[in-house]
Amino acid sequence: MGTCSTRAGYAGEDTPRVMFPTQIGYTEGQDGEDVSMEETKKREYYIGDNKINKFKSNLNITHPLKDGMIEDWEAVEHVWDTAFRSMLRIQPEEHPLLCTEPAWNTSENREKTMEMAFEKFHFPAFYLVPDAVLTAFSVGRGTALVLDSGAGATSAVPVFEGYVLKKGILRQPVAGDLLTEHIKQHLEQELQYKVTPHYAIAKKKTVDAGQLPEIELKELSGRTESFHESQVNVNMQQEWMCVMPNMVFQLELKAKKSFEFPDGYHQEFGIERYKLSEIFFQPKLQFGQETEYVGVHEMVYNSASSCDADLRPLLLNNIVVTGGNSLLNGFNERLNYELPLKAPGSKIKIHASGNTVERKSSSWLGGSILASLGTFHQLWISKKEYEEFGKSIIHRKC
C-alpha cells in the first residue's frame, strides 16, 4: 500500500490481482456542509478508479497516506475492506497477511497496522516488511541500494542481507506529485493555460495549436475543490516528459512532441520536456542554490557513503531502481551517466525491471516471493502470539 496505489494478491503469483488508487472519495453532508467529527462513521466512502473519477455532488477526495505512512486510519480500514472483501473476495480470517511499510515508518504506526489486521479483520497471522527489502528481493538480492521514486517521495535505502541500514536512509519530496505541480505551474505561467478536466466539459471547439480552448462548461452543483484538483492531476500525464541521457546536449535540437489536453488545447513541447523533469537530477535549478534537495544520483551516492566503507562497493554494484518516475524516458540512462562521475573508480551496476508492472509493483512482487517460501512460515506473527505478548511483539519479530 503506497501513497499513490494499493496492490493486493496472492503469494507465489507474478502480479497483483488488484491495483487501484489509494486516494479515496467520501461524501459530505447535505447542502455541502461538512460532516461533524461525531458523524464521520456515517460517511459514504468511494474507492477505486471508477468511483473516485466520476463526478458526484459533494464528493471529496482525500489521501489516507502521506510520505508513505498512514495518517487516516479509518480511511485505510475502508481501503483494506474493499481490497480484501470486495475485490479479492476473500475472508480475511482464512488467510495470513503480509504488508509493506516505508523504511522510515514509526513504531506507533507499525503497532497500529498489526492491531488493525488482528482486531478489525481477524487475520490469523501477520507480518510487516520494509518495501525496500522486498524490492531487493524482487530482483533476487538480499543486499542492495534501493532508489524508489514514487508519487510522494523519492528515497534511497541501503539493504544488507534483508535488513534496512537505518543510518543510510535518505528521502525527499522531489517526486511525481511535485513534478505534476511543476508542469501545471509551467502551463499557467508560461502559456497562460489552465487545464479543464473531462468531467467539466459540455462542448468544445477545434482550435489551432497554441490557441486557448473554446469550451462550454457543464452546470455542476456541489463540486468540491479536492475532486476538481484530482481530475486536473489525472490529465497531467507524465509520459510525454523525458529526461536527457547525459549532460552533453543541445536542448534546442531536441525533437518536439505534440500533446492535446481534454479541452482541445494542443501544443508542441520541446525544450520544456527536458527542463521540467530536470528537477530529479538538478533540483537547484527549480528551488535555488540554497535548497537542501539533491539529485537522485547524489542521493544514491550519499546513502552508500553513510554506510560502512567495506559495504559501499557492494551497494553501488547492486543499485535497484523502482517507482513510477523511473519509467520516465531516459531516467535510468541519465542515472547511469551521473553516478560514475560522482563515484569515479567505483563499479556501478543498476538493476531495473524492463516490465512496467513489475517496476511499479516491485515491493508487492518481493512480498509474493518471500511469503511463498517454505522457510518463511516460521516468521509469521500468529494471532495467539499477539494476544499473549501484545503490540510489542512486532518489534521483536519484524
ABEGO torsion letter per residue (X at the ends): XBAABBBBEBBGBABBABBBBABBBBBBBBGGBBBBAAAAAABBBBBEAAAAABBBBGBBBBBABBGGBBABAAAAAAAAAAAAAAAAGBBAAABBBBBBBBAABBAAAAAAAAAAAAAAAGBABBBBBBAAAAAAAAAGBABBBBBBBBAABBBBBBBBGGBBBAAABBBBABBAAAAAAAAAAAAAAAAGBBBBBAAABABBBBBBBGBBBBBBBBBBBGBBAAAAAAAAAAABBAAABBBBABABBBAAABBBBBBBBAAGBBBBBBAAAAAAAAAAABAAAAAEAABABBBAAAAAAAAAAABBAAAAAAAAABBBBBEAAAABBGAAAAAAAAAAAABBGBBBBBBBBABAAAAAAAAAAAAAAAAABAAAAAABBBAAAAAAAEAAAAAAAX
